[in-house]
Amino acid sequence: MHDESLNGEVLVILRHAPHGTSWLREGLDAALVAAAFGRRVTLLFVGEGVTALVAGQAVGALGQKGTQPTLEMLAMYDIDTLLVDQQALDERGLGVADLLLPVTTLAPPELAATLAAHPLVMNF
């Protein structure tokens, strides 16, 4: 699966759950800033990062806000390419119907092709 829609200038990889650390929020903030400066941004949710997309999240144990408000703003910044590691969804018993936003799922070979297709990759 290698098409032009996956060749954004910036790939932001989100690997962390929404609560417990600030990595996910920082990754989303970096994506919004890049988009605000006119860069095309693709988000890739892998590992625990896929849980950020689960609908109906509450505030975390340490009072951390959920990511739903930020995720809902992505379209305003023209961030509409959301990729998800299918294996990570499967490992957590999740499907695309459980997610807040429409996504494209990727199998492991497609993940490698996506990484290769992006000149700038940021990991969070």
C-alpha positions in Angstrom: 0.0 0.0 0.0 2.1 2.8 -1.2 0.3 5.8 -2.6 0.8 9.5 -2.7 -1.6 10.2 0.2 0.9 8.6 2.6 3.8 10.8 1.4 3.3 13.6 3.9 6.3 15.8 4.7 6.2 14.9 8.4 5.3 11.6 10.1 4.6 11.8 13.8 4.7 8.4 15.5 2.7 8.2 18.7 3.7 5.3 20.9 2.4 6.2 24.3 -0.9 5.8 26.1 -2.9 9.0 26.8 -2.2 8.9 30.6 0.9 8.3 32.6 3.3 10.5 30.6 3.2 13.7 28.6 4.7 12.0 25.4 1.4 11.6 23.6 0.3 15.2 24.3 3.7 16.5 23.2 3.5 14.5 20.0 0.1 15.9 19.2 1.2 19.4 20.0 4.3 19.0 17.7 1.9 17.8 14.9 -0.3 20.8 15.3 2.6 23.2 15.3 4.1 21.6 12.1 0.7 21.8 10.4 0.2 25.4 11.5 3.5 26.2 9.7 2.2 24.6 6.5 3.7 21.2 6.7 1.7 18.2 5.7 1.4 15.9 8.7 0.6 12.2 9.0 0.0 10.6 12.4 0.9 7.0 13.0 -0.4 5.4 16.2 1.5 2.3 17.3 1.8 0.2 20.5 0.0 1.9 23.4 -0.5 4.9 21.2 -3.5 3.3 19.6 -5.4 3.7 22.9 -5.3 7.5 22.5 -7.9 7.0 19.8 -10.4 5.1 21.9 -13.7 7.0 22.2 -15.0 8.1 25.6 -11.8 8.5 27.6 -12.0 10.1 31.0 -9.4 12.1 33.0 -6.3 10.1 34.0 -5.4 9.1 37.5 -3.1 12.1 37.9 -5.8 14.5 36.6 -4.4 14.4 33.1 -6.9 15.5 30.5 -7.9 13.0 27.8 -6.7 13.6 24.3 -10.2 13.7 22.7 -10.4 17.5 22.5 -7.0 17.7 20.7 -7.8 14.8 18.4 -11.1 16.6 17.4 -9.0 19.6 16.4 -6.8 17.7 13.9 -9.1 18.4 11.0 -8.9 22.1 11.6 -5.2 21.8 11.0 -5.7 19.7 7.9 -4.3 16.7 9.6 -6.5 14.0 8.2 -4.1 11.1 7.5 -4.4 8.9 10.6 -2.6 5.6 10.4 -2.9 2.8 13.0 -0.9 -0.3 13.5 -3.4 -3.1 13.0 -1.4 -5.5 15.1 -1.5 -3.1 18.1 -5.3 -2.9 17.8 -5.5 -6.7 17.6 -3.3 -7.1 20.7 -5.6 -4.8 22.7 -8.8 -6.3 21.4 -9.7 -3.1 19.6 -11.2 -2.5 16.2 -11.7 0.6 14.1 -15.3 0.8 15.3 -13.9 1.5 18.9 -11.9 4.6 17.7 -13.0 8.2 17.8 -11.8 9.1 14.3 -11.6 7.4 10.9 -8.2 5.7 10.4 -6.3 3.6 7.9 -4.9 0.4 9.5 -1.5 -0.8 8.4 0.0 -4.3 8.6 3.7 -4.6 9.5 5.0 -4.5 5.9 3.0 -1.3 5.3 4.4 0.3 8.4 7.9 -0.2 7.0 6.9 1.3 3.7 5.3 4.3 5.4 8.4 5.0 7.4 10.5 4.9 4.3 8.1 7.2 2.5 8.5 10.1 4.9 11.6 12.4 4.9 11.0 13.6 8.4 9.9 11.3 11.2 9.3 12.4 14.9 8.8 9.8 17.6 6.8 10.4 20.7 
